[in-house]
Amino acid sequence: MAVLLYRLGRWAFRWRRYVALLWVAVVGIPVLAKMGLAAAAAIVVAVVVALTVIAYQTGLVQPGPPVGP
């Protein structure tokens, strides 16, 4: 039972920022909603770039064959 409550608490803590962002959009504060969505998009881009760079640095992904004559 304690594990279930712990996991439920972690889930609620993780999703509260999305609920807050949704609430700001619903209430009608478009500037804050746009800023929040832009920040979320920037974080997604940063994570994708970081994972790509780490994959290349560790050798998990090999560059393709050279193109050209």
Backbone as XML, in Angstrom:
<?xml version="1.0"?>
<chain id="A" units="angstrom">
  <residue number="1" name="MET">
    <atom name="N" x="0.827" y="-1.194" z="0.000"/>
    <atom name="CA" x="0.000" y="0.000" z="0.000"/>
    <atom name="C" x="0.871" y="1.257" z="0.000"/>
  </residue>
  <residue number="2" name="ALA">
    <atom name="N" x="1.956" y="1.208" z="0.762"/>
    <atom name="CA" x="2.835" y="2.376" z="0.839"/>
    <atom name="C" x="3.489" y="2.647" z="-0.515"/>
  </residue>
  <residue number="3" name="VAL">
    <atom name="N" x="3.834" y="1.579" z="-1.233"/>
    <atom name="CA" x="4.454" y="1.744" z="-2.552"/>
    <atom name="C" x="3.465" y="2.390" z="-3.512"/>
  </residue>
  <residue number="4" name="LEU">
    <atom name="N" x="2.222" y="1.983" z="-3.448"/>
    <atom name="CA" x="1.192" y="2.560" z="-4.313"/>
    <atom name="C" x="1.016" y="4.053" z="-4.027"/>
  </residue>
  <residue number="5" name="LEU">
    <atom name="N" x="0.973" y="4.418" z="-2.760"/>
    <atom name="CA" x="0.834" y="5.825" z="-2.408"/>
    <atom name="C" x="2.067" y="6.622" z="-2.833"/>
  </residue>
  <residue number="6" name="TYR">
    <atom name="N" x="3.227" y="6.028" z="-2.700"/>
    <atom name="CA" x="4.458" y="6.689" z="-3.125"/>
    <atom name="C" x="4.439" y="6.946" z="-4.629"/>
  </residue>
  <residue number="7" name="ARG">
    <atom name="N" x="4.062" y="5.945" z="-5.394"/>
    <atom name="CA" x="4.021" y="6.101" z="-6.847"/>
    <atom name="C" x="2.950" y="7.096" z="-7.270"/>
  </residue>
  <residue number="8" name="LEU">
    <atom name="N" x="1.827" y="7.078" z="-6.604"/>
    <atom name="CA" x="0.766" y="8.032" z="-6.907"/>
    <atom name="C" x="1.219" y="9.457" z="-6.609"/>
  </residue>
  <residue number="9" name="GLY">
    <atom name="N" x="1.925" y="9.641" z="-5.509"/>
    <atom name="CA" x="2.442" y="10.954" z="-5.165"/>
    <atom name="C" x="3.464" y="11.445" z="-6.175"/>
  </residue>
  <residue number="10" name="ARG">
    <atom name="N" x="4.339" y="10.554" z="-6.626"/>
    <atom name="CA" x="5.334" y="10.934" z="-7.631"/>
    <atom name="C" x="4.649" y="11.308" z="-8.941"/>
  </residue>
  <residue number="11" name="TRP">
    <atom name="N" x="3.613" y="10.554" z="-9.325"/>
    <atom name="CA" x="2.883" y="10.857" z="-10.553"/>
    <atom name="C" x="2.209" y="12.221" z="-10.456"/>
  </residue>
  <residue number="12" name="ALA">
    <atom name="N" x="1.588" y="12.504" z="-9.331"/>
    <atom name="CA" x="0.905" y="13.786" z="-9.150"/>
    <atom name="C" x="1.906" y="14.933" z="-9.157"/>
  </residue>
  <residue number="13" name="PHE">
    <atom name="N" x="3.061" y="14.728" z="-8.535"/>
    <atom name="CA" x="4.082" y="15.770" z="-8.510"/>
    <atom name="C" x="4.616" y="16.032" z="-9.912"/>
  </residue>
  <residue number="14" name="ARG">
    <atom name="N" x="4.759" y="14.982" z="-10.703"/>
    <atom name="CA" x="5.287" y="15.126" z="-12.052"/>
    <atom name="C" x="4.303" y="15.843" z="-12.966"/>
  </residue>
  <residue number="15" name="TRP">
    <atom name="N" x="3.039" y="15.561" z="-12.828"/>
    <atom name="CA" x="2.048" y="16.107" z="-13.750"/>
    <atom name="C" x="1.465" y="17.436" z="-13.310"/>
  </residue>
  <residue number="16" name="ARG">
    <atom name="N" x="1.816" y="17.939" z="-12.134"/>
    <atom name="CA" x="1.212" y="19.185" z="-11.658"/>
    <atom name="C" x="1.588" y="20.375" z="-12.533"/>
  </residue>
  <residue number="17" name="ARG">
    <atom name="N" x="2.801" y="20.367" z="-13.110"/>
    <atom name="CA" x="3.188" y="21.500" z="-13.960"/>
    <atom name="C" x="2.358" y="21.544" z="-15.226"/>
  </residue>
  <residue number="18" name="TYR">
    <atom name="N" x="1.987" y="20.376" z="-15.757"/>
    <atom name="CA" x="1.153" y="20.362" z="-16.959"/>
    <atom name="C" x="-0.265" y="20.795" z="-16.642"/>
  </residue>
  <residue number="19" name="VAL">
    <atom name="N" x="-0.746" y="20.397" z="-15.487"/>
    <atom name="CA" x="-2.081" y="20.828" z="-15.070"/>
    <atom name="C" x="-2.093" y="22.338" z="-14.856"/>
  </residue>
  <residue number="20" name="ALA">
    <atom name="N" x="-1.032" y="22.876" z="-14.272"/>
    <atom name="CA" x="-0.954" y="24.325" z="-14.065"/>
    <atom name="C" x="-0.909" y="25.062" z="-15.392"/>
  </residue>
  <residue number="21" name="LEU">
    <atom name="N" x="-0.136" y="24.540" z="-16.343"/>
    <atom name="CA" x="-0.068" y="25.176" z="-17.660"/>
    <atom name="C" x="-1.429" y="25.131" z="-18.354"/>
  </residue>
  <residue number="22" name="LEU">
    <atom name="N" x="-2.115" y="24.009" z="-18.256"/>
    <atom name="CA" x="-3.448" y="23.898" z="-18.840"/>
    <atom name="C" x="-4.415" y="24.868" z="-18.177"/>
  </residue>
  <residue number="23" name="TRP">
    <atom name="N" x="-4.317" y="24.996" z="-16.866"/>
    <atom name="CA" x="-5.206" y="25.891" z="-16.138"/>
    <atom name="C" x="-4.967" y="27.342" z="-16.555"/>
  </residue>
  <residue number="24" name="VAL">
    <atom name="N" x="-3.710" y="27.741" z="-16.758"/>
    <atom name="CA" x="-3.408" y="29.103" z="-17.194"/>
    <atom name="C" x="-4.025" y="29.353" z="-18.565"/>
  </residue>
  <residue number="25" name="ALA">
    <atom name="N" x="-3.973" y="28.348" z="-19.437"/>
    <atom name="CA" x="-4.563" y="28.510" z="-20.766"/>
    <atom name="C" x="-6.087" y="28.591" z="-20.684"/>
  </residue>
  <residue number="26" name="VAL">
    <atom name="N" x="-6.693" y="27.817" z="-19.790"/>
    <atom name="CA" x="-8.148" y="27.806" z="-19.680"/>
    <atom name="C" x="-8.659" y="29.098" z="-19.059"/>
  </residue>
  <residue number="27" name="VAL">
    <atom name="N" x="-7.954" y="29.601" z="-18.052"/>
    <atom name="CA" x="-8.402" y="30.803" z="-17.359"/>
    <atom name="C" x="-8.380" y="32.007" z="-18.284"/>
  </residue>
  <residue number="28" name="GLY">
    <atom name="N" x="-7.443" y="32.016" z="-19.215"/>
    <atom name="CA" x="-7.423" y="33.102" z="-20.186"/>
    <atom name="C" x="-6.240" y="34.036" z="-20.041"/>
  </residue>
  <residue number="29" name="ILE">
    <atom name="N" x="-5.104" y="33.489" z="-19.694"/>
    <atom name="CA" x="-3.880" y="34.291" z="-19.638"/>
    <atom name="C" x="-2.996" y="33.784" z="-20.772"/>
  </residue>
  <residue number="30" name="PRO">
    <atom name="N" x="-3.231" y="34.275" z="-21.991"/>
    <atom name="CA" x="-2.554" y="33.702" z="-23.147"/>
    <atom name="C" x="-1.043" y="33.927" z="-23.152"/>
  </residue>
  <residue number="31" name="VAL">
    <atom name="N" x="-0.588" y="35.023" z="-22.557"/>
    <atom name="CA" x="0.850" y="35.301" z="-22.562"/>
    <atom name="C" x="1.587" y="34.228" z="-21.767"/>
  </residue>
  <residue number="32" name="LEU">
    <atom name="N" x="1.079" y="33.913" z="-20.586"/>
    <atom name="CA" x="1.722" y="32.880" z="-19.773"/>
    <atom name="C" x="1.598" y="31.503" z="-20.415"/>
  </residue>
  <residue number="33" name="ALA">
    <atom name="N" x="0.477" y="31.241" z="-21.056"/>
    <atom name="CA" x="0.308" y="29.950" z="-21.723"/>
    <atom name="C" x="1.310" y="29.800" z="-22.858"/>
  </residue>
  <residue number="34" name="LYS">
    <atom name="N" x="1.490" y="30.854" z="-23.638"/>
    <atom name="CA" x="2.460" y="30.798" z="-24.743"/>
    <atom name="C" x="3.883" y="30.657" z="-24.222"/>
  </residue>
  <residue number="35" name="MET">
    <atom name="N" x="4.203" y="31.368" z="-23.141"/>
    <atom name="CA" x="5.548" y="31.260" z="-22.564"/>
    <atom name="C" x="5.794" y="29.845" z="-22.046"/>
  </residue>
  <residue number="36" name="GLY">
    <atom name="N" x="4.800" y="29.260" z="-21.423"/>
    <atom name="CA" x="4.947" y="27.904" z="-20.910"/>
    <atom name="C" x="5.117" y="26.889" z="-22.020"/>
  </residue>
  <residue number="37" name="LEU">
    <atom name="N" x="4.341" y="27.028" z="-23.081"/>
    <atom name="CA" x="4.476" y="26.107" z="-24.207"/>
    <atom name="C" x="5.815" y="26.280" z="-24.911"/>
  </residue>
  <residue number="38" name="ALA">
    <atom name="N" x="6.293" y="27.516" z="-25.020"/>
    <atom name="CA" x="7.605" y="27.750" z="-25.629"/>
    <atom name="C" x="8.712" y="27.147" z="-24.777"/>
  </residue>
  <residue number="39" name="ALA">
    <atom name="N" x="8.597" y="27.267" z="-23.477"/>
    <atom name="CA" x="9.596" y="26.673" z="-22.587"/>
    <atom name="C" x="9.575" y="25.152" z="-22.691"/>
  </residue>
  <residue number="40" name="ALA">
    <atom name="N" x="8.398" y="24.562" z="-22.769"/>
    <atom name="CA" x="8.300" y="23.102" z="-22.907"/>
    <atom name="C" x="8.906" y="22.647" z="-24.228"/>
  </residue>
  <residue number="41" name="ALA">
    <atom name="N" x="8.663" y="23.389" z="-25.293"/>
    <atom name="CA" x="9.241" y="23.029" z="-26.591"/>
    <atom name="C" x="10.764" y="23.151" z="-26.560"/>
  </residue>
  <residue number="42" name="ALA">
    <atom name="N" x="11.267" y="24.181" z="-25.895"/>
    <atom name="CA" x="12.719" y="24.351" z="-25.794"/>
    <atom name="C" x="13.354" y="23.211" z="-25.020"/>
  </residue>
  <residue number="43" name="ILE">
    <atom name="N" x="12.689" y="22.735" z="-23.992"/>
    <atom name="CA" x="13.210" y="21.611" z="-23.213"/>
    <atom name="C" x="13.226" y="20.343" z="-24.056"/>
  </residue>
  <residue number="44" name="VAL">
    <atom name="N" x="12.186" y="20.121" z="-24.841"/>
    <atom name="CA" x="12.143" y="18.937" z="-25.703"/>
    <atom name="C" x="13.285" y="18.977" z="-26.711"/>
  </residue>
  <residue number="45" name="VAL">
    <atom name="N" x="13.515" y="20.132" z="-27.321"/>
    <atom name="CA" x="14.608" y="20.265" z="-28.290"/>
    <atom name="C" x="15.953" y="20.022" z="-27.608"/>
  </residue>
  <residue number="46" name="ALA">
    <atom name="N" x="16.146" y="20.580" z="-26.423"/>
    <atom name="CA" x="17.408" y="20.405" z="-25.706"/>
    <atom name="C" x="17.653" y="18.944" z="-25.358"/>
  </residue>
  <residue number="47" name="VAL">
    <atom name="N" x="16.616" y="18.229" z="-24.960"/>
    <atom name="CA" x="16.767" y="16.804" z="-24.618"/>
    <atom name="C" x="17.114" y="15.988" z="-25.858"/>
  </residue>
  <residue number="48" name="VAL">
    <atom name="N" x="16.459" y="16.262" z="-26.971"/>
    <atom name="CA" x="16.747" y="15.524" z="-28.204"/>
    <atom name="C" x="18.177" y="15.784" z="-28.665"/>
  </residue>
  <residue number="49" name="VAL">
    <atom name="N" x="18.612" y="17.028" z="-28.616"/>
    <atom name="CA" x="19.986" y="17.362" z="-29.011"/>
    <atom name="C" x="20.980" y="16.683" z="-28.074"/>
  </residue>
  <residue number="50" name="ALA">
    <atom name="N" x="20.722" y="16.734" z="-26.782"/>
    <atom name="CA" x="21.636" y="16.117" z="-25.824"/>
    <atom name="C" x="21.730" y="14.609" z="-26.032"/>
  </residue>
  <residue number="51" name="LEU">
    <atom name="N" x="20.609" y="13.948" z="-26.265"/>
    <atom name="CA" x="20.643" y="12.504" z="-26.492"/>
    <atom name="C" x="21.385" y="12.163" z="-27.779"/>
  </residue>
  <residue number="52" name="THR">
    <atom name="N" x="21.216" y="12.981" z="-28.798"/>
    <atom name="CA" x="21.923" y="12.747" z="-30.057"/>
    <atom name="C" x="23.425" y="12.914" z="-29.880"/>
  </residue>
  <residue number="53" name="VAL">
    <atom name="N" x="23.841" y="13.975" z="-29.200"/>
    <atom name="CA" x="25.260" y="14.220" z="-28.985"/>
    <atom name="C" x="25.875" y="13.119" z="-28.137"/>
  </residue>
  <residue number="54" name="ILE">
    <atom name="N" x="25.187" y="12.707" z="-27.092"/>
    <atom name="CA" x="25.702" y="11.631" z="-26.231"/>
    <atom name="C" x="25.818" y="10.331" z="-27.018"/>
  </residue>
  <residue number="55" name="ALA">
    <atom name="N" x="24.853" y="10.044" z="-27.876"/>
    <atom name="CA" x="24.907" y="8.814" z="-28.669"/>
    <atom name="C" x="26.108" y="8.821" z="-29.607"/>
  </residue>
  <residue number="56" name="TYR">
    <atom name="N" x="26.394" y="9.943" z="-30.228"/>
    <atom name="CA" x="27.545" y="10.028" z="-31.123"/>
    <atom name="C" x="28.859" y="9.973" z="-30.346"/>
  </residue>
  <residue number="57" name="GLN">
    <atom name="N" x="28.912" y="10.600" z="-29.189"/>
    <atom name="CA" x="30.146" y="10.609" z="-28.411"/>
    <atom name="C" x="30.476" y="9.234" z="-27.845"/>
  </residue>
  <residue number="58" name="THR">
    <atom name="N" x="29.481" y="8.473" z="-27.491"/>
    <atom name="CA" x="29.739" y="7.144" z="-26.925"/>
    <atom name="C" x="29.920" y="6.088" z="-28.006"/>
  </residue>
  <residue number="59" name="GLY">
    <atom name="N" x="29.653" y="6.433" z="-29.252"/>
    <atom name="CA" x="29.837" y="5.478" z="-30.346"/>
    <atom name="C" x="28.651" y="4.579" z="-30.572"/>
  </residue>
  <residue number="60" name="LEU">
    <atom name="N" x="27.521" y="4.890" z="-29.995"/>
    <atom name="CA" x="26.324" y="4.078" z="-30.204"/>
    <atom name="C" x="25.777" y="4.249" z="-31.616"/>
  </residue>
  <residue number="61" name="VAL">
    <atom name="N" x="26.036" y="5.404" z="-32.217"/>
    <atom name="CA" x="25.578" y="5.697" z="-33.564"/>
    <atom name="C" x="26.798" y="5.998" z="-34.398"/>
  </residue>
  <residue number="62" name="GLN">
    <atom name="N" x="26.922" y="5.299" z="-35.508"/>
    <atom name="CA" x="28.057" y="5.514" z="-36.406"/>
    <atom name="C" x="27.603" y="6.415" z="-37.545"/>
  </residue>
  <residue number="63" name="PRO">
    <atom name="N" x="28.458" y="7.342" z="-37.958"/>
    <atom name="CA" x="28.080" y="8.197" z="-39.103"/>
    <atom name="C" x="27.965" y="7.353" z="-40.367"/>
  </residue>
  <residue number="64" name="GLY">
    <atom name="N" x="27.137" y="7.806" z="-41.267"/>
    <atom name="CA" x="26.921" y="7.084" z="-42.527"/>
    <atom name="C" x="28.120" y="7.186" z="-43.444"/>
  </residue>
  <residue number="65" name="PRO">
    <atom name="N" x="28.050" y="6.487" z="-44.584"/>
    <atom name="CA" x="29.163" y="6.539" z="-45.535"/>
    <atom name="C" x="29.275" y="7.930" z="-46.152"/>
  </residue>
  <residue number="66" name="PRO">
    <atom name="N" x="30.472" y="8.309" z="-46.556"/>
    <atom name="CA" x="30.620" y="9.631" z="-47.182"/>
    <atom name="C" x="29.862" y="9.707" z="-48.498"/>
  </residue>
  <residue number="67" name="VAL">
    <atom name="N" x="29.296" y="10.866" z="-48.756"/>
    <atom name="CA" x="28.516" y="11.082" z="-49.968"/>
    <atom name="C" x="29.343" y="11.962" z="-50.909"/>
  </residue>
  <residue number="68" name="GLY">
    <atom name="N" x="29.361" y="11.615" z="-52.152"/>
    <atom name="CA" x="30.079" y="12.427" z="-53.134"/>
    <atom name="C" x="31.035" y="11.595" z="-53.965"/>
  </residue>
  <residue number="69" name="PRO">
    <atom name="N" x="31.720" y="12.249" z="-54.865"/>
    <atom name="CA" x="32.613" y="11.499" z="-55.770"/>
    <atom name="C" x="33.852" y="10.979" z="-55.089"/>
  </residue>
</chain>
